[in-house]
């Protein structure tokens, strides 16, 4: 088990549970927490036994956002938020993760909280979640991906409705505009996220990664960029041991046992 002060780390089979662990501060991010989350995601990426991660918050809230008193001076000074060479937890710059991340949120989900949601691949929220990208209320702007991802995900008008006002919105609105894929009763968000993660983890790891890679490329670089490598991706996967196992399991009418090879 990895040892962190502000992040909990727990393996459950092929699933990693990553918990924001400053509940006494509503999981607000200071510099050590940002660095540790980057280190934790780096370890996740490097561990061949781990296939999917679930990010959640301990306590009543996912996160109250950035501790601006500490983080703002560091940003102004040009410091690396996640530690030099560590995984970008917002998945904007290299090194980027290649494995799926599922996010489970409840209570306050402010500023970097929404940006972590937007960086995830599947998002589950409790009905009590309160989301806001409120930087404009503090004289600054969102700089963790919200201006890039929210208009693409939710549509221009929906995104500007919240990015330009800093207003909060709840689970129903988040579901309507595509920020959340599922809404559950409070207290059930982590269990549901783990259930989804376990479903993903049962699939062929190489196929999952290439699916994620193809979809991300199309989303970020356009259809033609993804199409250019699509046939090669599919052909390479067909030559893997997992593809052979998938065919055997189909013929033998049993669940496949994938090894990521």
C-alpha positions as CSV (number, residue, x, y, z in Angstrom):
1,X,0.0,0.0,0.0
2,X,1.3,3.4,-0.9
3,X,1.8,5.9,2.0
4,X,0.3,9.4,1.6
5,X,-0.8,12.0,4.1
6,X,-3.7,13.5,2.1
7,X,-4.6,10.7,-0.3
8,X,-5.9,7.3,0.7
9,X,-4.9,4.4,-1.5
10,X,-6.6,1.0,-1.5
11,X,-6.5,-1.9,-4.0
12,X,-9.5,-4.0,-4.6
13,X,-8.5,-6.6,-7.1
14,X,-7.8,-4.7,-10.4
15,X,-9.5,-1.6,-9.1
16,X,-7.7,1.3,-7.2
17,X,-9.7,3.4,-4.8
18,X,-8.1,6.9,-4.5
19,X,-9.6,9.1,-1.7
20,X,-9.2,12.8,-1.2
21,X,-8.4,12.6,2.6
22,X,-8.6,16.1,4.2
23,X,-12.2,15.8,5.4
24,X,-11.5,18.3,8.2
25,X,-10.8,20.9,5.5
26,X,-13.6,19.7,3.2
27,X,-10.9,18.1,1.1
28,X,-9.6,21.4,-0.1
29,X,-6.4,21.1,-2.1
30,X,-3.2,22.5,-0.8
31,X,0.1,22.0,-2.6
32,X,1.0,18.7,-0.8
33,X,-2.4,17.2,-1.7
34,X,-1.9,18.2,-5.4
35,X,1.5,16.7,-5.4
36,X,0.4,13.5,-3.7
37,X,-2.5,13.0,-6.1
38,X,-0.1,13.3,-9.0
39,X,2.2,10.7,-7.4
40,X,-0.7,8.4,-6.6
41,X,-2.0,8.5,-10.2
42,X,1.6,7.9,-11.4
43,X,1.8,4.7,-9.3
44,X,-1.6,3.6,-10.6
45,X,-0.4,4.0,-14.2
46,X,2.8,2.0,-13.5
47,X,1.1,-0.9,-11.7
48,X,0.3,-3.6,-14.3
49,X,-2.2,-5.2,-11.9
50,X,-4.4,-2.1,-11.6
51,X,-6.8,-1.5,-14.5
52,X,-9.2,1.2,-13.4
53,X,-9.1,3.9,-10.7
54,X,-12.0,5.4,-8.7
55,X,-11.5,8.9,-7.3
56,X,-13.7,9.9,-4.4
57,X,-13.7,12.2,-1.4
58,X,-13.7,11.2,2.3
59,X,-16.3,12.8,4.5
60,X,-19.4,14.9,3.5
61,X,-17.8,16.6,0.6
62,X,-15.8,15.7,-2.5
63,X,-13.8,18.9,-2.4
64,X,-14.3,22.6,-1.5
65,X,-11.7,23.4,-4.2
66,X,-8.3,24.9,-4.1
67,X,-6.8,26.4,-1.0
68,X,-6.1,29.7,-2.9
69,X,-4.1,31.3,-0.1
70,X,-1.5,28.6,-0.6
71,X,-2.0,27.5,-4.2
72,X,-2.4,30.9,-5.9
73,X,1.2,32.1,-5.0
74,X,2.6,28.8,-6.3
75,X,0.7,29.2,-9.6
76,X,1.8,32.8,-9.9
77,X,5.4,31.7,-9.4
78,X,5.1,29.0,-12.1
79,X,5.5,26.0,-9.8
80,X,4.5,22.5,-11.0
81,X,1.2,21.7,-9.3
82,X,1.6,18.0,-9.4
83,X,5.3,17.5,-8.8
84,X,7.9,17.5,-11.6
85,X,7.4,14.6,-14.0
86,X,4.3,13.3,-12.1
87,X,0.9,12.6,-13.7
88,X,-1.2,15.6,-14.5
89,X,-4.3,14.8,-12.4
90,X,-6.3,17.1,-14.7
91,X,-5.2,15.1,-17.8
92,X,-4.2,18.2,-19.7
93,X,-0.4,17.8,-20.2
94,X,2.1,15.0,-20.4
95,X,2.5,12.7,-18.8
96,X,-1.2,11.7,-19.1
97,X,-2.8,8.5,-17.9
98,X,-3.7,5.7,-20.3
99,X,-6.1,3.8,-18.0
100,X,-9.8,4.7,-17.2
101,X,-10.7,6.9,-14.2
102,X,-14.2,7.0,-12.6
103,X,-15.1,9.8,-10.3
104,X,-17.7,9.7,-7.5
105,X,-18.8,13.0,-5.9
106,X,-21.0,14.3,-3.1
107,X,-21.5,17.5,-1.2
108,X,-19.4,20.4,-2.3
109,X,-17.7,19.9,-5.7
110,X,-16.1,23.3,-6.3
111,X,-13.5,24.6,-8.8
112,X,-10.9,21.9,-9.2
113,X,-13.6,19.5,-8.1
114,X,-15.6,20.1,-11.3
115,X,-12.3,20.0,-13.3
116,X,-11.4,16.6,-11.9
117,X,-14.9,15.5,-12.8
118,X,-14.5,16.7,-16.4
119,X,-11.1,14.9,-16.6
120,X,-12.6,11.6,-15.6
121,X,-14.0,9.1,-18.0
122,X,-17.2,8.2,-16.1
123,X,-18.8,10.3,-13.5
124,X,-21.3,9.4,-10.7
125,X,-22.8,11.9,-8.3
126,X,-25.0,11.9,-5.2
127,X,-28.2,13.8,-5.3
128,X,-26.9,16.2,-2.7
129,X,-23.9,17.3,-4.8
130,X,-23.4,21.1,-5.3
131,X,-21.1,22.0,-8.2
132,X,-19.6,25.3,-9.1
133,X,-16.8,26.7,-11.2
134,X,-16.6,30.0,-9.3
135,X,-13.3,31.5,-10.1
136,X,-14.8,34.5,-11.8
137,X,-16.2,35.4,-8.4
138,X,-12.6,35.7,-7.1
139,X,-11.2,37.7,-9.9
140,X,-9.5,34.8,-11.7
141,X,-10.4,32.2,-14.3
142,X,-10.6,28.4,-14.3
143,X,-7.2,27.1,-15.4
144,X,-7.6,23.3,-14.9
145,X,-9.6,22.5,-18.0
146,X,-13.1,23.7,-17.4
147,X,-13.0,26.3,-20.2
148,X,-11.8,23.6,-22.6
149,X,-14.0,20.7,-21.7
150,X,-17.3,22.1,-20.4
151,X,-18.3,23.8,-23.6
152,X,-17.5,20.7,-25.6
153,X,-19.3,18.4,-23.2
154,X,-22.4,20.5,-22.2
155,X,-22.7,22.9,-25.2
156,X,-21.7,26.5,-25.4
157,X,-24.7,28.1,-23.7
158,X,-24.9,25.6,-20.9
159,X,-21.1,26.0,-20.2
160,X,-21.2,29.8,-20.3
161,X,-24.2,29.8,-18.1
162,X,-22.0,28.5,-15.2
163,X,-18.5,29.5,-16.2
164,X,-19.4,33.2,-16.6
165,X,-21.6,33.5,-13.5
166,X,-19.9,31.2,-11.1
167,X,-23.3,29.9,-10.0
168,X,-23.7,26.5,-8.5
169,X,-25.8,23.7,-9.9
170,X,-27.0,20.4,-8.5
171,X,-27.2,16.8,-9.6
172,X,-30.2,17.0,-11.8
173,X,-28.7,19.9,-13.8
174,X,-25.3,18.1,-13.9
175,X,-27.0,15.1,-15.4
176,X,-29.0,17.1,-17.9
177,X,-25.9,18.8,-19.3
178,X,-23.8,15.6,-19.3
179,X,-21.5,16.4,-16.4
180,X,-22.8,13.3,-14.5
181,X,-23.6,9.9,-16.1
182,X,-25.5,8.6,-13.1
183,X,-27.2,10.1,-10.0
184,X,-27.7,8.0,-6.9
185,X,-28.8,8.5,-3.3
186,X,-26.3,10.1,-1.0
187,X,-23.9,7.6,0.4
188,X,-24.3,5.3,-2.6
189,X,-22.0,7.1,-5.1
190,X,-18.8,5.3,-4.2
191,X,-20.3,1.9,-4.3
192,X,-21.9,2.6,-7.7
193,X,-18.6,3.9,-9.0
194,X,-16.7,0.8,-7.8
195,X,-19.4,-1.4,-9.4
196,X,-18.8,0.4,-12.7
197,X,-15.0,0.1,-12.2
198,X,-15.2,-3.6,-11.6
199,X,-17.3,-4.0,-14.8
200,X,-14.6,-2.2,-16.8
201,X,-11.8,-4.1,-15.0
202,X,-13.3,-7.4,-16.2
203,X,-12.8,-6.5,-19.8
204,X,-9.6,-6.9,-21.8
205,X,-7.2,-4.3,-20.4
206,X,-5.4,-3.6,-23.8
207,X,-8.7,-3.3,-25.5
208,X,-10.0,-0.9,-22.9
209,X,-6.9,1.3,-23.2
210,X,-7.0,1.4,-27.0
211,X,-10.7,2.2,-26.9
212,X,-10.0,5.1,-24.5
213,X,-7.1,6.2,-26.7
214,X,-9.2,6.2,-29.9
215,X,-12.1,8.1,-28.3
216,X,-9.8,10.6,-26.7
217,X,-7.9,11.2,-30.0
218,X,-11.2,11.7,-31.9
219,X,-12.5,14.1,-29.2
220,X,-9.3,16.2,-28.9
221,X,-7.8,16.0,-32.4
222,X,-10.7,15.2,-34.6
223,X,-12.2,12.3,-36.5
224,X,-9.5,12.1,-39.1
225,X,-6.7,11.8,-36.6
226,X,-8.5,8.9,-34.9
227,X,-9.4,7.3,-38.2
228,X,-5.8,7.3,-39.3
229,X,-4.7,4.8,-36.7
230,X,-8.0,2.9,-36.2
231,X,-7.3,0.0,-38.5
232,X,-3.8,-0.5,-37.0
233,X,-5.2,-0.4,-33.5
234,X,-7.8,-3.0,-34.3
235,X,-5.3,-5.3,-36.1
236,X,-2.8,-5.1,-33.3
237,X,-5.5,-6.1,-30.7
238,X,-6.5,-9.0,-32.8
239,X,-3.0,-10.5,-32.4
240,X,-3.0,-10.4,-28.6
241,X,-3.4,-13.3,-26.2
242,X,-6.5,-11.6,-24.8
243,X,-8.2,-11.6,-28.2
244,X,-7.5,-15.3,-28.5
245,X,-8.9,-15.8,-25.0
246,X,-11.9,-13.8,-25.9
247,X,-12.6,-16.0,-28.9
248,X,-12.2,-19.2,-26.8
249,X,-14.5,-17.9,-24.1
250,X,-17.1,-17.1,-26.8
251,X,-16.9,-20.6,-28.3
252,X,-16.9,-22.2,-24.8
253,X,-19.7,-20.0,-23.6
254,X,-17.9,-18.8,-20.4
255,X,-16.5,-15.6,-19.0
256,X,-13.1,-14.6,-20.4
257,X,-10.1,-14.4,-18.1
258,X,-8.0,-11.6,-19.5
259,X,-4.4,-11.1,-18.6
260,X,-3.5,-7.9,-20.4
261,X,-1.3,-9.6,-22.9
